């Protein structure tokens, strides 16, 4: 019996009515204050949080919508990665009812009720998080720091709005992976979904590149396009698209081509995994098709960072692949030959990028594109005094561009081009260390499993670890957070991979999806 149930059971009816009335009055007061001080969505979040706390404290529900949460996860992921934000029903004065939000709310609602309404599911979640304790401390510590620094935020309304949004789109998908990814087949299946998402975006971005304009945006009614441009500064150029040096830069389903290229760089090692370690011709064909689609996607996006991150991630993949062959088959010459060929390939690619002008410009840009590098240097110079004002915990989550007083891009909105600055201003050195720390620990665990474990499933460790490396490298040149959902899903897969490979049992774990009981 929960604490609230115990209190109600030991008090009279009059006292119960007083307790309930007082609680409702307090919630009403908080909601009223929230309506005045915070954006429109925050009061609804307060009411929802109060409902979840009540649900958590009451006895377990007889059944929870775990099947809906499980089955809605992949549609949510596909909608997040493959549909633009503006693909929505737009009613002036009302938040966009986008395809993304539609699937997000179904998934989040089912998952939250499942976790809050079933103590057995909560126990299952806690037990599975124990598979990688250090990674759990890093991941949970970063989220705890975000919440704990809310009182010192220079823009509390922005902080709580961003916190609610990112809780739903980052951490709840992470928890879903922990709960629902039970066996090796689930890990490989989720990696396949990522490849299919990249191929879908390749098709969308390829059409956009060839028609030289955001064709999906043009499908919206003129009134909706005008409303989006007026109320969402990032889409101010959506009517005409983006060009650099006369070359169109496609965005596919993302708000900016840089984010699309980052996603491609993260998924490229997954394509390499299927191409090298695929257990069937169909899997290897999927890897090859995805690899080609990824290269063309980088070309369509016009992102230098995408090329760099892909090359770094794939180079690391090839090197640890050769090391694995040497470690697991020391009696064979294949490992040494693989390492020699890998080193030669990486050297040739590096030399081509350095000395061949066409490839050098493609990766590092020319005089025009290097202006953005100069802008990043200026942003660091501007940021340092602000960082030292609150070096440990920063100025509050989601306030970096405001705290740093950055206004670039010619549209009047505050922007930033380096996620490291973003982290230091948001949550200081502690946040910076926890964020990159959880990525580093996840990469270490993935690579350790890949190199030391002989099981076919362990090979997914290379794909996951190199995808995380691609993301981390790109953080030095962009500050977009559109792929942070993928980041937390990949970290969730590390927990699953550690648990499954450690147990040595790849059979599905039997779980009652109505109660969460194993």
N, C-alpha and C positions, 0 to 999 in steps of 0.2 A: 504494500500500500504506500502511495506517495505521501510526501509531507503535507500537501494541501488536503488530501483525502483524510489524513489523520486529524488535522485541525478541524475540519468540518464534522468529523464523526464524534468529536469530544465536546462540541459546543451546541448550545441550544439554537432553535430556529431563529430567534430574534438576533442572536449574535451572528448567525450565518448571514442573515439579510444585511446586517450592518457591515460585515466584512465584504460582501459582494458589492454593496452600494458604494462603499469607500473605494474599492478597487476600480470600479467603473468611473467614479468621479475623478480619481487620479489619472486614469487613462485619458478621460475627456480633457482634463487640464493640460496634459502633455501634448495631446493632439492639437488643442487650440493654440498653444504656444508654438508648436511646429508649423502650423499653417501660416503664422505671422513671420517666423524667422527663417524657415527653410523652403526649398523648392516644393512644387506641388506634389511630387511623388513621395516625399519624406513622411508626411502624416499617414499615408496609407501603409508605409513600411513600419511605422510605429504600431499601428493597429495589428498588422500581420505579426510583428515580433511578440506583442502581448498575447496573441492567440497561440503562437507556437510555444511560448513559455507555459501557458495554461495547458496545452496539449501534452507537453513534456511532463508536467507535474501530476497529471491525472493518471489513473491506471491504464495499462496497455489497451490499445484498441483490439477488437476481436480479429480484425484483418486490416492489412495495410496495402496500399496500391503499389507494391513492389514490382509487379509485372509491368505495370504502366511505366514506372520509372525506368525500368530496364529497357523496355521496348522503345521508349521515346528518346533514349540517349543518342542513338545513332542519327535519327532525323534531326535532333537538335544540333549535333555536330556538323552534319551536312548543311543545314540551313545557316549556321554561323559562318562557315568557311566558303559557301558557294552561292549565297544570296546577298546582294548589297543591302545596306541599311535602309535605303530609300525605297525599296520594293515593299510598299506598305499602303494601307488604307489611311488616307490623310484627312483628318477633320480639324479645321482651324480651332485652336484652343485646347485640343485634346492630344496627349502623347501619341506618336506614330504607332499604329497597329501593324507592325512590320511582320514579314514572314519569320524573321529571326525571333522576335518577341513572342510570336504565337507558339512556336515550338519550345522556346525557352520557358515560358510560363507553365506549359503542360509538364515539362520535365522537372522543373524546380518544385512545382506544387506536389507532384507525386513523390519525389525524392524526400522532400522535407517532412511530409506527413509520414512517410515510411520510417525515417530516422526518429522523429519525435514521438511517433505513436507505437514504437516497438522497442522495448528495452533489449530484446534479443538481437535485434539488428544493430543497436548501439554497441552491444558486447562484441558482436561479430566484427564491427568496424574497428573497435579498439584492439582486438586481438590481431587483426591483419596489419594494423599500423605498426605493431611491434616487430614486424619482419625486418625493418630497417630503422632502428632507434635514432641514430644520429640524423638521418635524413628527415625523420619525423620532427625532431627538435628544431631543425633548421626551418622546415616548412611551416610548422605551427608557430614558431617563434617570430617569423616575419609577419604572419597575420596578426599575432598578438600585439606586436609593436605598432602595426597600423592602427589597431583599435585603441591602444593605450595612449597614443600621441594625439588623439582627437582633441583633448582639452587645450593643447598648446597650438592648435591650428590657427594660421592667420586668416583662414577663410572657412569657418566651421560648416557653413551650408554646402560648400563644394566638397569638403572632406566626407561628410556623411552621405551625400548623394553618390559620390564615386565609390565609397566603401560598400554601399548597398549593391550597386551595379556590379562591382568586381567580385563580391561574395557570390553572387548568383552565377556569374559567367566564368569565374576562375576556380574558386574553391569547391563549389558544389559539384562541378564535373569531376574534380579531383577525387572527392569522396565517392562519387558514383563508380569510378574506376576501381577504387579500393574494394567496394562492396561487390560489384557485379563481374569483375574480371577474375574468374575462378581457376582457370586452367590455361595451358599453353595455347590451345586453339583459340581462346578468346584474345590473347595477346596478338597472335598472328592476324586474326580477323580484324582487330582494330587498326593494325598497321595497313591492312588492305584498304580499309575505309579511307585512310589518309591518302593513299595513292589514287583512289577513285575521285576523291575530292580535288586533288591536284589536276587530274585529267579533265574534270568538269570545268575548273577554272581556266585551264589551257584553252578549251574550246571557246569559253566566253571571252577570254582575253584576246584570242586569235581573231575572232570576229570583230571585236572592238578595234584592234590594231589595223585591220584591213579596211574598215569603214572610216577610220580616223576620227571617231567620236564615241562617247559613252552611249551605245545604242540602247541599253536597258533603261537609262535615264530618259531617253527620248520617248520611250513607250508610255511614260506617265502623262496624264493630262497636263495641259499648259498651266492650269491653276495650281496643280500640285507641285510642278517644277518650280514655279515662282515662289511658292510658300517654303519649299525646302531651301532654296537659295537664300531667301530672306532670313530664315531662322536657324540655318546651320552653316556657319562660315566656311567649314571645310569643303562644302560642295559649291562654293561660289563660282568655281570654274567648270562645273559639271556640264554646262551646255556645250562647251567647245573642247573640253579635254585639256591635256597637258602635253606640251612640246618642249624638247630640248635640242638645240642645234638643228632645228627643222625636222626632227624625228619624233613621231608620236610615242607617248609613254602610256601604255594601256594599264588599267587597274583591275580588270576582271571584276570580281565581286567585292573588292576592297575599296576603301576610301582613297587610297593612294598606292601607286605602283610599288613603292618601297616595301610596303607591308606584304603585297603579293609576292614579291621576289624573296622576302624573308621566309614566307611559308614554303616556297619552292626549295629554298636552300635547306630548310629543316627536313623536308620530305625526301630530298635527293638521296641521303644515306639509306632510307627505307627502300627506295628503288634499287640501290646497289645491293642491299641484303637479299632481295628476291632474285636479282640477277645472278649473284654469286652463290648464295646458299639455298636457292629455291629447290624444293624437293620434287618438282615436276616440271615438265616443259611448259605447262600453262603458267606456273609461277614465274619462271624465267622470262617468258614472253611478256608477262605483266610488268616485270622489272625493266625490261628493255623499252617497252612502249612508254612507261612512266619516265624513264631516263631521257628519252628523246623529247617527250612533252615538256619536261622540266627545263631542258636547255633552250627550247624555243620560247618557253614562258619567260625566261630571263631576258631573252632578246626583245620580246614584246614589251616588257616592263621598263627596259632602259635603265635598270638599277645596277650601279657599279658594286654596291654592297652585296647584292645577290650573287654576283660572280665570285667575289672574294670569299664569302662565307661558304659557298658551294665547294670551291676548290680546297679550302682548308678542311672542311668536314670530310670530303671524299679522300683527300690525301691521308688524313688520320685513319680513315676506314681501311684503306689499302695497307697501311703500315701495320696496324694491329691485326689485320687478317694474316699477313705474313708471319708476324710474331706468334699468332695462335697455331699456325701450321708447324712452326719450329718447335713450340712447346709441347704440342699434343702428339707430334710425330717426329721425335728427335732422330730416329733411325733413317728417315727419308731425306733425300736431297731436295724435295719439292719445296720445303719451307725456305731454305736458303736461296733457291732459284726465285721463288716468289718475292722474297725481300729484295733481291738484287734488281729484279724487273720493276718492282714498285718504286724503289729509290730512283732508278733511272727515269721512270715515267714522271715522277714528281719533279725531278731536276729539269727534264726537258720542258715541262709545262711552265715551270718558274722562269726558265731562260726565255721561252717564247714571250711570256708576258712582260719580261723586263726589256728585251732587246728588239722585239718585232713591234713596230709602231702601231699597227692595226690592233693587235691584242692589248698593247699597253694602254691605248686610248679607251678600248672597250672596258678595261678593268679599272684603270685609275683616272680616266677622263682627260680632257684637254684644259686649256686655259679657262674656258667658260665654266665647266663643271667644277673646277678647283676653287671657284668662288665660294661654293658651299663649305669647302674645307676651311677657308679663311673665316667664314661665319661661325663655325664651331669653335675655332680658336678664340674669337671675340666673345663668344658666349661663356667659355671657361673663365676668361678674364673678368667678365661681369659677375660670374657666379661665385667666385672665391670669397669675396667679402660677405656675401649672404650666407654662404656655407659656414663660415667661421662665427657667424652670429649665433648659430645653434648647431654645433658640430656633431653632437651625439645623437639626437633624435629628430633633428630637422624642424621644418616649419608646418608639418601636417600633411597627411597623405592627399595627393591630388592637387596640391597648391604650388608645385615647383615653378611653373611658368609665371604665376602671379608673384610668388615670393622673389623670384629672380628678375622680375620686370623685363621679360623678354617679349618683344613684339617684332616679328619678322614676317616675311612672305608677302607684304604689300596689301594685306586684307584687314589689318588692324587687330587680328586676334593674337593672343599670346601663344607663342609656339616655342619649341625646343628641338634641337637636332641631335642630342646625345643623351642616352638613357642613364648614363652614369651621373650626369649632372642632375637629372630628374630624381634619382634615388637619393643623392646626397642632400638635395634641398628638401625633398619630401620627408625622409626618415633618417637623415644623417648617416654617420659612419656605421651605426648599428644596423640600420636597414640595408645599407650597401653591402655589408659583410654577410648578413643573413641571406639576402637575395642571391648573390653570386655564390655564397657558401652552399646553398641547397642545390644549385646547379652543379657545382664542383663535386659534391658528395654523390649526387646521382650519376654523374659521368664515371666516377671512380667505381661505384658499385657495378654499373653496367659493363665496364671494361674488364673488371676483375672476373665477373661471371663469364664473359665471352672468352677470355684467355685461358681460364683454368677449368672450365666445365666442358665436358665432351658432348653433352646432349645437343641435339639439333636445335632445341628451343633456346639454348644459351646464345646462339648466333644472333638472336634478336637484340642482344645487348649492344652489339656494335652499331646497329641501326639507331637505337634509342640514344646511346651515348653521343654519337656523332651528330644526331639531330640537335641535341642540347648544346653541343659545341658551336654549331652553326648559329643557333639563336644567341649564344653568349657573345660571339664575335660581332654579330650585327648590332648588338647593344652599344657598340662604340661609335656607330654612325647614324643611328636612328633612335627615336624615342616613342614610336608608335607602339601601342599595346594591343593591337588587334589579334596578335598571335599568342597572347598570354594564356588563352584558353588551351591551345595546343601544348604550351609549355607545361601547364599543370597536369594535363592528361598524360604527357610523356613521363612526368615525375611519378604519377600514379602507377604507370606501367612498370617503373623500376621497383616499386613495392611489390607488385604482383610477380614480377620476374624473380626477385629475390626469394619470395615465399615459395613459389612453385619449384624452382631449381634446388632450393635448400631441402625441401621435403622429399624431393626425388619422386614425387607422385604427380604424374601428369593427367591422371584421371579426373573427371569433373567432381568437384566437391558437392555432395548432396545437400541442398539447402531448401527448406520449406519457404517458398517465396511469399506466403501469406503471413508468416510469423517471423521469419528470419532465423529460425532455429536450424543449426547445422545437423 
